[in-house]
């Protein structure tokens, strides 16, 4: 990216002339270069971590066990 040199550059009043000269020197020594985006590969996940074939079965079993547990708690306390 180049700057149009025909336009006068407005200097920031917060910086001194020496600081502006240093900024210009650093810009000349290290011009702006577009950095290429580095693609970071994701490590492969184990097959069983992606396997969701039995999720519904486990959910149904969990609901049934929770229902049995609640029934035992609600109706089991009256037998003593």
N, C-alpha and C positions, 0 to 999 in steps of 0.2 A: 504494500500500500504506500503510495507516494503522496507527498503533500504538494499542493499547488503553490509554487514559490512566488507567484505574482501577487498574491494576497498578503498584506502585512500581518504578521503574527502578533496577537495581543498577548502580552506577558501578564502572568498572574501576579497581582500586587502583593500576594502573601509571600513571594519568594524574592530573594535578592538577585541582582544581575549575575553574581558569581554562581548562584545555584542554577539559574537559567542556562548559563554557559556550560555548566557541568551536565545538565540534562541533555543539551544539544550534543555535547561530546559523546555521552553514553549512547544516544540514539544513532549517531554516526558509526560508533564502534560496534554496536550490537543492534542492527536493524531488525525490525519486526519480521518474524517468519511464522507463517501459519503452521501450528503444530498439528500433525496428523494424529487422529484418534487411534489409540491402541486398543485392539480387540483382545480382551482377556478371555481365554477359553474357560468354560465351566467344566469342572471335573465330572466324569460320568458317575451317575448315581447307580447304586445297585438295583437290580431288577426288582427285588422284593419291596423296595421303598416306593416304587411306582405302582405296585400291584394293588388295585382297589377292587378286585373282583368279589371279595367276600365282605366288603364293608357293610352292605345291607344286612347280611346274615348276622354279623356281629352286633349290629344295632338292634335287630329284632331279639336276639338272645339277651342282650343287656336289658331291654325293656321288659322282657318276660321275667328275668331274674329280679329286677327292681320291683315289679308288680307282686311277685311271690313274697319277697322280703317285706313289702308294705302290708300285705294281707296277713302275714304271720305276726307282724308287730301290732296291727289293729285288732285282730280277732284272737290272737294267741294270749293276750294279757288277761282275758276274762276267765280262763280255765283254771287259774290257781285258787 
